[in-house]
Structure formats: C-alpha cells, structure tokens
Amino acid sequence: MRDFKGKRYWLIGASDGLGAQLARDLSAAGAHVILSARTQGALATVAATLAGPSDIVEMDVQSDQSVQAASDRVGHVDGVVYLAGVYWPMAAQDWKTDQAIAMVDVNFTGALRVLGHVLPEMVARNAGHIVLTGSLSAYRGLPAAIGYSASKAGLLGLAESLYYDLRKTGVAVQVAHPGFIKTRLTEKNDFKMPYLMSPETASAHMMKHMGSDRFNVAFPRPFSWIFRGAQFLPNWLYYRLFA
C-alpha cells in the first residue's frame, strides 16, 4: 500500500466533481494537496473543506505559459493526478470544431503540457507518482463521442507508453478509467447512464487504485467488462451492439 502521509500531490482539475472529492480523500489520508484549475474561487471553496494543508495554484492547461508559471509556483511534488476534462456530446453530423479541439486540448494535450514540467524532475530523482484519469470511452470509439472518445484514447496510449518506459524505475505510473460520474459534465447527456456513480464512490475507487501497485483500473467493474470485452469483438458485431 502506498502511504500518502506528508506527500505533496498536485491535482489538476480539482475545482469540482471527482477532482474535488479526491482532494478531500487525499487530504484525509495525510497528503499536502495542491489544487489547480482555471477558477480560483471554486478551488478556494474546495480548499476550505480539506482536513490538511493545501495550496491553490490557478492554471489553464490549454496555455503553455500558464502551465509553466503554475509549475514554477508548485515546485517539487511527489505525485500528480491529472483530472482536467471538458465534454460535449457530439455526433459527426453535429460537428463543432471549437468544442472538438477543446476536448482534445484539455483532456489529452494538457496532460502532455503538465508532464513536460513534472516528469523530468521525477525521472532525475527516480521517484514519483503519475496518475492519469481516462474513461471507459477510451477502449473503442463510441457514437456521439467525437473529440471526447479520441482524447481519452490518446490519454490511455500515453499512460501505456509511460508505464512501459518507467515500469522498472522509481516513478510509478497509473491510469484509471471511470464510467459515468454524476457531475456537471454528465448533466449534458440526454440518455440513461448505467451505473451512474457519485463523486464520492468514484473517488473511493481512485484512492484504492492509487494505493495499489496496479497500472490500470476500470470501474464500476461489471459495467467496465462491456467496454473491455468490446476490444475483442469483430467490427461488424461491435458497431451493431453499440449503435
């Protein structure tokens, strides 16, 4: 089990939902939590609910300059958890270029920007913990998921490459793929969401995974089996079932 007591964890995307609850749970476990998002006011609200010490560092993951300035302020960290994400339901027939690009830029490219500042220092001292938050939509493309599914698939590929390169070093790499979580993002969906989780439930899954030595986790488990199993279906059957 990983001990979080006294460790500095930087949470990117911590203003609400899963990020805010994970900040509370990590703080309760003894971590010094650094909270980042675009809105400082929302971060201050989260910080007021934490059991232990915290810092607030406003940051826009779409801006190289903002990430650079935030990284300089944050300094040394023992772990980084990337939770930043935006989402709009989008079918190919309803293409919106600005939203599609924003989903890829925040959900995937933003992680590259952050890791560009955090990872070299971890590699140099041969210690650190990287956690990327993906989605069950990462495993195969889904209907009406232009931008979002692609961004999460990219994040999974990034996590797998990082794990391959760093698995025999002191830098731990993990990725988590949650299903539907009740947040302001999923409120945009107009369909029934099976196994819809509260942020508290999703964070409990994340904490259990982060405390383990496992690389990949997908939850809730029964629901995740559908998406993991879909990787092995022939295309004609996959598209018929998931349509």
TAZI-V586614 format. One record per pair of residues at least 4 apart in sequence whose ideal C-beta (glycine too) atoms are under 6 Angstrom apart, sorted by the first residue. I is the first residue (numbers start at 1). GAP is how many residues later the second one is. Records with the same first field share a line. If there is no record, write none. Layout:
I = GAP + GAP
This chain:
1 = 210
2 = 209
4 = 22 + 25 + 26 + 27
5 = 25
7 = 24 + 71
8 = 24 + 69 + 70
9 = 17 + 22 + 24 + 70
10 = 24 + 64 + 67 + 70
11 = 8 + 12 + 24 + 70
12 = 24 + 70 + 72 + 102
13 = 6 + 24 + 70 + 71
14 = 5 + 6 + 9 + 21 + 23
15 = 22 + 24 + 27 + 28
16 = 4
17 = 166 + 182
18 = 4 + 163 + 181 + 184
19 = 64
20 = 26
21 = 178 + 179 + 182
22 = 181 + 184
23 = 10 + 12 + 23
24 = 25
25 = 178 + 182
26 = 5 + 7
27 = 6 + 23 + 24 + 25
28 = 23
32 = 21
33 = 21
34 = 21 + 23 + 40
35 = 8 + 19 + 21
36 = 21 + 23
37 = 6
38 = 22
40 = 18
43 = 13
47 = 7 + 9
50 = 4
57 = 13 + 16 + 17
59 = 7 + 11
60 = 6
61 = 23 + 45 + 49
62 = 43
67 = 46 + 47
71 = 46
79 = 50
80 = 38 + 50
81 = 50
82 = 29 + 50
83 = 50
84 = 22 + 26
85 = 22
86 = 16 + 17 + 20
87 = 61 + 98
88 = 11
89 = 55 + 99
90 = 4 + 56 + 57
91 = 53
92 = 54
100 = 46 + 47
101 = 4
102 = 4
103 = 4 + 44 + 45 + 48
104 = 4 + 43 + 47
105 = 4
106 = 4
107 = 44
108 = 43 + 46 + 47
115 = 4
122 = 6 + 49
126 = 43 + 44
127 = 43
128 = 43
129 = 43
130 = 43
131 = 43 + 79
132 = 23 + 27 + 43
133 = 43
134 = 4 + 18 + 21 + 22 + 41 + 43
135 = 17 + 42
136 = 41 + 43 + 88 + 91
137 = 5 + 8 + 12 + 15
138 = 14 + 15 + 18 + 39
139 = 88 + 92
140 = 90
141 = 8
142 = 7
145 = 4
159 = 16
162 = 4 + 11
163 = 4 + 10 + 52
166 = 5 + 7
174 = 41
175 = 41
176 = 30 + 33 + 41
177 = 41
178 = 24 + 41
179 = 16 + 41 + 44
180 = 6 + 13 + 16
181 = 16 + 21
182 = 14 + 16
194 = 29
195 = 25 + 28
197 = 4 + 5
199 = 4
205 = 14
209 = 8
218 = 6
219 = 5
224 = 4
225 = 4
230 = 8
233 = 4 + 5
238 = 4
239 = 4
